[in-house]
Structure formats: C-alpha cells, structure tokens
Amino acid sequence: MIDKDLMAASSRPLILTILSQHESYGYEIIKKIHELSNDEIQWKDGMLYPVLHKLEKEGCIESFVKISETGRKRKYYRIKSEGTKLLETQRKQWNVVNSVFNLLMEKKPCLS
C-alpha cells in the first residue's frame, strides 16, 4: 500500500495524465489507477472527487454530463489547455525528484 502523503502528492499528475489520454468519469479513473498500480494505489471517491473539483475550479479540467452505453448519466471530465500546461510542469518536476531519488538509492548506505 502506498503512503497517504505520496498518494496525495501524485494524485494531480496522475489524474491529468489519464485525462490527457481520453475523457473519463470518476469510477473509471479509480479503476485505471488500481489496474495500473496492481492495486498498490487504493483511491477512494472521497480522495478523488475533491481533487477533480479543485482541478476544475483552477481551469485545468472541465466536466460535462454524458449518457453511457448503459443509458446512465455520468459526469465526465476532460483536460483543458491549462491542465496540459500543468501536467507538463509536474511531469518535469517528478522526473527531477525521481532522478535524484534513483541517484541516492545507487549510493551505498553509510555505516555508523
């Protein structure tokens, strides 16, 4: 299970990445994250929707109602140009953090 703080920090770039690939609705986003992480990342509605609402308020994504194949109304989300810009910025930041982390992990631990 992934640490709560790390999940919170990674939620925005993960959501934006999914929405940069295709429009989606909440449950589908949660399912995708569970699937891609082999169930290591366990998002719940209570975590996802506040992030979606904040991204929408910031103008990074927009929501719209669409009828699904089953005939149900669903609230879908899609990325906007502001979201694409934010995603690129966050991708660069995550790459830097990941590079530093990997470099640190290559070093032999200091024995006291």
N, CA, C and O atoms as a DFTB+ gen file, in Angstrom:
448 C
 N C O
     1  1       0.839      -1.181       0.000
     2  2       0.000       0.000       0.000
     3  2       0.888       1.250       0.000
     4  3       1.867       1.333       0.742
     5  1       0.531       2.203      -0.835
     6  2       1.298       3.439      -0.970
     7  2       0.954       4.391       0.172
     8  3      -0.206       4.512       0.565
     9  1       1.972       5.061       0.698
    10  2       1.812       6.032       1.770
    11  2       0.814       7.127       1.368
    12  3       0.790       7.579       0.224
    13  1      -0.001       7.535       2.333
    14  2      -1.056       8.527       2.113
    15  2      -0.512       9.851       1.558
    16  3      -1.112      10.433       0.654
    17  1       0.617      10.328       2.093
    18  2       1.205      11.588       1.626
    19  2       1.672      11.483       0.173
    20  3       1.491      12.412      -0.615
    21  1       2.266      10.359      -0.168
    22  2       2.727      10.156      -1.539
    23  2       1.536      10.055      -2.499
    24  3       1.589      10.566      -3.618
    25  1       0.472       9.398      -2.056
    26  2      -0.741       9.318      -2.884
    27  2      -1.307      10.706      -3.140
    28  3      -1.693      11.028      -4.264
    29  1      -1.357      11.525      -2.101
    30  2      -1.896      12.878      -2.249
    31  2      -1.033      13.703      -3.206
    32  3      -1.560      14.430      -4.049
    33  1       0.279      13.591      -3.078
    34  2       1.188      14.363      -3.932
    35  2       1.116      13.938      -5.399
    36  3       1.322      14.751      -6.300
    37  1       0.826      12.673      -5.626
    38  2       0.832      12.161      -7.003
    39  2      -0.541      12.221      -7.677
    40  3      -0.646      11.976      -8.878
    41  1      -1.582      12.540      -6.927
    42  2      -2.937      12.459      -7.491
    43  2      -3.153      13.409      -8.672
    44  3      -3.719      13.007      -9.689
    45  1      -2.715      14.646      -8.549
    46  2      -2.947      15.610      -9.636
    47  2      -2.272      15.189     -10.949
    48  3      -2.936      15.141     -11.985
    49  1      -0.959      14.881     -10.928
    50  2      -0.355      14.482     -12.206
    51  2      -0.928      13.180     -12.764
    52  3      -1.029      13.023     -13.981
    53  1      -1.304      12.247     -11.887
    54  2      -1.890      11.003     -12.386
    55  2      -3.246      11.251     -13.041
    56  3      -3.522      10.727     -14.120
    57  1      -4.084      12.042     -12.396
    58  2      -5.397      12.360     -12.967
    59  2      -5.237      13.104     -14.289
    60  3      -5.901      12.777     -15.273
    61  1      -4.366      14.095     -14.312
    62  2      -4.160      14.864     -15.546
    63  2      -3.617      13.986     -16.670
    64  3      -3.981      14.168     -17.832
    65  1      -2.754      13.042     -16.332
    66  2      -2.215      12.138     -17.357
    67  2      -3.328      11.273     -17.950
    68  3      -3.409      11.107     -19.167
    69  1      -4.177      10.727     -17.092
    70  2      -5.297       9.922     -17.585
    71  2      -6.196      10.760     -18.486
    72  3      -6.594      10.316     -19.563
    73  1      -6.516      11.978     -18.040
    74  2      -7.418      12.826     -18.829
    75  2      -6.751      13.366     -20.094
    76  3      -7.443      13.766     -21.030
    77  1      -5.424      13.383     -20.134
    78  2      -4.736      13.804     -21.365
    79  2      -4.847      12.720     -22.436
    80  3      -4.666      12.990     -23.623
    81  1      -5.145      11.492     -22.007
    82  2      -5.273      10.377     -22.946
    83  2      -6.700      10.219     -23.460
    84  3      -6.916       9.838     -24.611
    85  1      -7.684      10.519     -22.588
    86  2      -9.088      10.459     -23.001
    87  2      -9.967      10.996     -21.882
    88  3      -9.581      10.976     -20.714
    89  1     -11.143      11.473     -22.242
    90  2     -12.098      11.919     -21.222
    91  2     -12.521      10.709     -20.401
    92  3     -12.518       9.578     -20.886
    93  1     -12.884      10.969     -19.151
    94  2     -13.191       9.854     -18.266
    95  2     -14.105      10.323     -17.144
    96  3     -14.289      11.523     -16.938
    97  1     -14.674       9.364     -16.422
    98  2     -15.508       9.671     -15.260
    99  2     -14.821       9.090     -14.019
   100  3     -13.898       8.282     -14.128
   101  1     -15.283       9.510     -12.852
   102  2     -14.602       9.194     -11.606
   103  2     -14.284       7.736     -11.388
   104  3     -13.129       7.383     -11.152
   105  1     -15.289       6.879     -11.464
   106  2     -15.066       5.457     -11.188
   107  2     -14.054       4.860     -12.171
   108  3     -13.236       4.021     -11.793
   109  1     -14.112       5.290     -13.411
   110  2     -13.175       4.784     -14.421
   111  2     -11.739       5.214     -14.094
   112  3     -10.801       4.445     -14.303
   113  1     -11.567       6.436     -13.584
   114  2     -10.240       6.912     -13.186
   115  2      -9.714       6.058     -12.031
   116  3      -8.565       5.617     -12.054
   117  1     -10.553       5.828     -11.031
   118  2     -10.158       4.999      -9.883
   119  2      -9.768       3.598     -10.343
   120  3      -8.747       3.059      -9.915
   121  1     -10.580       3.017     -11.210
   122  2     -10.322       1.673     -11.731
   123  2      -8.987       1.618     -12.485
   124  3      -8.220       0.668     -12.331
   125  1      -8.722       2.627     -13.286
   126  2      -7.492       2.689     -14.073
   127  2      -6.259       2.744     -13.160
   128  3      -5.267       2.057     -13.403
   129  1      -6.333       3.566     -12.112
   130  2      -5.215       3.683     -11.172
   131  2      -4.994       2.364     -10.435
   132  3      -3.851       1.938     -10.263
   133  1      -6.067       1.717     -10.002
   134  2      -5.947       0.411      -9.328
   135  2      -5.276      -0.586     -10.269
   136  3      -4.361      -1.312      -9.878
   137  1      -5.744      -0.607     -11.510
   138  2      -5.231      -1.555     -12.501
   139  2      -3.750      -1.316     -12.793
   140  3      -2.950      -2.251     -12.756
   141  1      -3.386      -0.070     -13.082
   142  2      -2.005       0.240     -13.454
   143  2      -1.022       0.040     -12.302
   144  3       0.159      -0.219     -12.530
   145  1      -1.509       0.161     -11.072
   146  2      -0.638       0.017      -9.908
   147  2      -0.709      -1.387      -9.303
   148  3      -0.168      -1.622      -8.223
   149  1      -1.364      -2.311      -9.984
   150  2      -1.572      -3.652      -9.429
   151  2      -2.186      -3.572      -8.033
   152  3      -1.789      -4.296      -7.121
   153  1      -3.156      -2.680      -7.890
   154  2      -3.887      -2.457      -6.636
   155  2      -3.026      -1.918      -5.493
   156  3      -3.438      -1.972      -4.335
   157  1      -1.839      -1.401      -5.804
   158  2      -0.985      -0.795      -4.780
   159  2      -1.500       0.593      -4.396
   160  3      -1.362       1.015      -3.248
   161  1      -2.092       1.298      -5.356
   162  2      -2.664       2.620      -5.085
   163  2      -4.165       2.423      -4.953
   164  3      -4.844       2.054      -5.911
   165  1      -4.666       2.672      -3.766
   166  2      -6.082       2.451      -3.453
   167  2      -6.800       3.792      -3.281
   168  3      -6.938       4.284      -2.161
   169  1      -7.247       4.370      -4.370
   170  2      -8.011       5.616      -4.304
   171  2      -9.459       5.305      -3.983
   172  3     -10.003       4.287      -4.410
   173  1     -10.066       6.190      -3.234
   174  2     -11.493       6.121      -2.905
   175  2     -12.159       7.384      -3.444
   176  3     -11.488       8.366      -3.760
   177  1     -13.485       7.345      -3.546
   178  2     -14.240       8.510      -4.014
   179  2     -13.895       9.760      -3.219
   180  3     -13.743      10.844      -3.782
   181  1     -13.773       9.602      -1.908
   182  2     -13.516      10.731      -1.026
   183  2     -12.175      11.398      -1.258
   184  3     -11.973      12.537      -0.837
   185  1     -11.259      10.714      -1.918
   186  2      -9.973      11.303      -2.259
   187  2     -10.007      11.903      -3.649
   188  3      -9.457      12.979      -3.885
   189  1     -10.655      11.206      -4.569
   190  2     -10.634      11.610      -5.979
   191  2     -11.447      12.872      -6.251
   192  3     -10.941      13.814      -6.861
   193  1     -12.687      12.898      -5.810
   194  2     -13.576      13.991      -6.212
   195  2     -13.138      15.367      -5.728
   196  3     -13.306      16.332      -6.475
   197  1     -12.588      15.518      -4.525
   198  2     -12.076      16.844      -4.158
   199  2     -10.952      17.318      -5.088
   200  3     -10.859      18.507      -5.393
   201  1     -10.105      16.396      -5.536
   202  2      -9.023      16.760      -6.458
   203  2      -9.608      17.154      -7.814
   204  3      -9.188      18.148      -8.406
   205  1     -10.573      16.379      -8.306
   206  2     -11.227      16.728      -9.574
   207  2     -11.887      18.103      -9.480
   208  3     -11.760      18.915     -10.397
   209  1     -12.585      18.365      -8.386
   210  2     -13.267      19.658      -8.228
   211  2     -12.271      20.806      -8.160
   212  3     -12.519      21.880      -8.710
   213  1     -11.145      20.585      -7.489
   214  2     -10.119      21.628      -7.404
   215  2      -9.498      21.889      -8.780
   216  3      -9.301      23.041      -9.165
   217  1      -9.195      20.827      -9.513
   218  2      -8.635      20.989     -10.865
   219  2      -9.629      21.723     -11.773
   220  3      -9.235      22.527     -12.618
   221  1     -10.910      21.439     -11.587
   222  2     -11.933      22.109     -12.394
   223  2     -12.012      23.592     -12.015
   224  3     -12.106      24.453     -12.890
   225  1     -11.974      23.881     -10.742
   226  2     -12.032      25.265     -10.258
   227  2     -10.831      26.069     -10.769
   228  3     -10.952      27.258     -11.063
   229  1      -9.681      25.412     -10.869
   230  2      -8.455      26.058     -11.357
   231  2      -8.432      26.209     -12.879
   232  3      -7.523      26.837     -13.422
   233  1      -9.424      25.639     -13.573
   234  2      -9.489      25.751     -15.028
   235  2      -8.626      24.748     -15.763
   236  3      -8.361      24.912     -16.954
   237  1      -8.182      23.703     -15.064
   238  2      -7.327      22.688     -15.681
   239  2      -8.127      21.591     -16.382
   240  3      -7.666      20.993     -17.354
   241  1      -9.329      21.338     -15.874
   242  2     -10.213      20.342     -16.480
   243  2     -11.626      20.920     -16.525
   244  3     -11.925      21.924     -15.878
   245  1     -12.476      20.274     -17.295
   246  2     -13.892      20.651     -17.309
   247  2     -14.724      19.390     -17.240
   248  3     -14.296      18.313     -17.656
   249  1     -15.932      19.548     -16.701
   250  2     -16.830      18.400     -16.582
   251  2     -18.037      18.606     -17.480
   252  3     -18.392      19.732     -17.831
   253  1     -18.653      17.503     -17.840
   254  2     -19.869      17.533     -18.654
   255  2     -20.612      16.229     -18.427
   256  3     -20.014      15.212     -18.077
   257  1     -21.902      16.269     -18.626
   258  2     -22.724      15.072     -18.450
   259  2     -22.863      14.372     -19.791
   260  3     -23.076      15.000     -20.828
   261  1     -22.735      13.062     -19.738
   262  2     -22.798      12.248     -20.952
   263  2     -23.570      10.980     -20.608
   264  3     -23.477      10.479     -19.488
   265  1     -24.320      10.470     -21.550
   266  2     -25.038       9.215     -21.373
   267  2     -24.093       8.064     -21.725
   268  3     -23.515       8.031     -22.811
   269  1     -23.946       7.122     -20.791
   270  2     -23.056       5.981     -21.019
   271  2     -23.739       4.954     -21.917
   272  3     -24.904       5.105     -22.287
   273  1     -22.988       3.904     -22.260
   274  2     -23.539       2.824     -23.096
   275  2     -24.731       2.150     -22.418
   276  3     -25.616       1.622     -23.092
   277  1     -24.751       2.169     -21.097
   278  2     -25.846       1.539     -20.348
   279  2     -27.063       2.461     -20.217
   280  3     -28.092       2.072     -19.664
   281  1     -26.930       3.685     -20.731
   282  2     -28.036       4.629     -20.658
   283  2     -28.027       5.507     -19.420
   284  3     -28.916       6.339     -19.237
   285  1     -27.020       5.323     -18.563
   286  2     -26.889       6.116     -17.344
   287  2     -26.227       7.449     -17.623
   288  3     -25.325       7.542     -18.455
   289  1     -26.678       8.486     -16.923
   290  2     -25.997       9.778     -17.000
   291  2     -24.756       9.709     -16.127
   292  3     -24.804       9.247     -14.987
   293  1     -23.639      10.180     -16.684
   294  2     -22.384      10.201     -15.935
   295  2     -21.726      11.552     -16.114
   296  3     -21.846      12.188     -17.161
   297  1     -21.021      11.984     -15.065
   298  2     -20.240      13.211     -15.143
   299  2     -18.837      12.843     -15.612
   300  3     -18.089      12.158     -14.913
   301  1     -18.503      13.305     -16.790
   302  2     -17.192      13.061     -17.375
   303  2     -16.308      14.284     -17.188
   304  3     -16.788      15.399     -16.983
   305  1     -15.010      14.045     -17.263
   306  2     -14.020      15.112     -17.155
   307  2     -13.087      15.042     -18.350
   308  3     -12.780      13.962     -18.855
   309  1     -12.638      16.214     -18.796
   310  2     -11.625      16.265     -19.859
   311  2     -10.643      17.385     -19.532
   312  3     -10.984      18.370     -18.877
   313  1      -9.429      17.203     -20.003
   314  2      -8.365      18.160     -19.729
   315  2      -8.526      19.385     -20.636
   316  3      -8.988      19.279     -21.772
   317  1      -8.140      20.531     -20.113
   318  2      -8.123      21.782     -20.880
   319  2      -6.665      22.192     -21.082
   320  3      -5.761      21.554     -20.543
   321  1      -6.436      23.241     -21.847
   322  2      -5.052      23.649     -22.141
   323  2      -4.279      24.002     -20.867
   324  3      -3.084      23.719     -20.780
   325  1      -4.938      24.617     -19.880
   326  2      -4.269      24.906     -18.606
   327  2      -3.822      23.615     -17.925
   328  3      -2.747      23.564     -17.327
   329  1      -4.640      22.584     -18.017
   330  2      -4.294      21.289     -17.434
   331  2      -3.117      20.649     -18.137
   332  3      -2.270      20.019     -17.504
   333  1      -3.065      20.812     -19.451
   334  2      -1.945      20.269     -20.223
   335  2      -0.649      20.964     -19.820
   336  3       0.392      20.319     -19.692
   337  1      -0.711      22.282     -19.619
   338  2       0.476      23.031     -19.175
   339  2       0.905      22.581     -17.778
   340  3       2.092      22.364     -17.533
   341  1      -0.053      22.442     -16.869
   342  2       0.248      21.994     -15.513
   343  2       0.844      20.591     -15.528
   344  3       1.794      20.310     -14.798
   345  1       0.293      19.716     -16.353
   346  2       0.803      18.349     -16.450
   347  2       2.258      18.348     -16.900
   348  3       3.071      17.605     -16.350
   349  1       2.593      19.153     -17.874
   350  2       3.970      19.217     -18.367
   351  2       4.911      19.708     -17.264
   352  3       6.004      19.167     -17.092
   353  1       4.491      20.722     -16.525
   354  2       5.293      21.239     -15.415
   355  2       5.492      20.161     -14.351
   356  3       6.607      19.944     -13.878
   357  1       4.410      19.493     -13.984
   358  2       4.508      18.462     -12.952
   359  2       5.300      17.258     -13.430
   360  3       6.000      16.630     -12.636
   361  1       5.206      16.927     -14.701
   362  2       5.988      15.812     -15.249
   363  2       7.487      16.100     -15.107
   364  3       8.262      15.231     -14.709
   365  1       7.877      17.324     -15.437
   366  2       9.291      17.711     -15.312
   367  2       9.735      17.647     -13.855
   368  3      10.830      17.169     -13.559
   369  1       8.891      18.126     -12.944
   370  2       9.229      18.100     -11.522
   371  2       9.370      16.672     -11.013
   372  3      10.314      16.366     -10.285
   373  1       8.439      15.792     -11.388
   374  2       8.507      14.395     -10.958
   375  2       9.753      13.711     -11.529
   376  3      10.357      12.872     -10.860
   377  1      10.137      14.058     -12.749
   378  2      11.338      13.468     -13.338
   379  2      12.583      13.863     -12.554
   380  3      13.477      13.041     -12.354
   381  1      12.647      15.122     -12.107
   382  2      13.791      15.573     -11.305
   383  2      13.830      14.819      -9.980
   384  3      14.872      14.294      -9.587
   385  1      12.684      14.767      -9.290
   386  2      12.620      14.071      -7.999
   387  2      12.991      12.598      -8.178
   388  3      13.755      12.051      -7.382
   389  1      12.462      11.963      -9.203
   390  2      12.755      10.551      -9.460
   391  2      14.242      10.338      -9.761
   392  3      14.834       9.367      -9.290
   393  1      14.842      11.231     -10.534
   394  2      16.270      11.114     -10.854
   395  2      17.125      11.216      -9.600
   396  3      18.047      10.424      -9.409
   397  1      16.825      12.187      -8.744
   398  2      17.582      12.361      -7.510
   399  2      17.399      11.142      -6.610
   400  3      18.364      10.635      -6.038
   401  1      16.178      10.683      -6.490
   402  2      15.891       9.507      -5.664
   403  2      16.697       8.306      -6.162
   404  3      17.314       7.598      -5.366
   405  1      16.691       8.077      -7.473
   406  2      17.437       6.941      -8.039
   407  2      18.937       7.082      -7.805
   408  3      19.612       6.097      -7.505
   409  1      19.462       8.291      -7.938
   410  2      20.887       8.509      -7.675
   411  2      21.222       8.221      -6.212
   412  3      22.242       7.601      -5.913
   413  1      20.372       8.668      -5.320
   414  2      20.595       8.417      -3.897
   415  2      20.524       6.928      -3.575
   416  3      21.285       6.438      -2.740
   417  1      19.628       6.215      -4.223
   418  2      19.468       4.783      -3.962
   419  2      20.663       3.980      -4.479
   420  3      20.916       2.877      -3.994
   421  1      21.399       4.514      -5.455
   422  2      22.567       3.822      -6.006
   423  2      23.759       3.898      -5.047
   424  3      24.657       3.058      -5.100
   425  1      23.763       4.897      -4.180
   426  2      24.867       5.076      -3.225
   427  2      24.797       4.016      -2.146
   428  3      23.716       3.594      -1.735
   429  1      25.951       3.599      -1.701
   430  2      25.995       2.615      -0.609
   431  2      25.626       3.318       0.697
   432  3      26.041       4.453       0.932
   433  1      24.856       2.653       1.537
   434  2      24.470       3.270       2.805
   435  2      25.707       3.529       3.681
   436  3      26.665       2.756       3.689
   437  1      25.645       4.610       4.394
   438  2      26.721       4.983       5.311
   439  2      26.561       4.188       6.616
   440  3      25.499       4.222       7.239
   441  1      27.589       3.492       7.017
   442  2      27.529       2.711       8.250
   443  2      28.090       3.540       9.390
   444  3      29.192       4.081       9.293
   445  1      27.333       3.637      10.461
   446  2      27.796       4.438      11.614
   447  2      28.485       3.555      12.620
   448  3      28.944       4.038      13.655
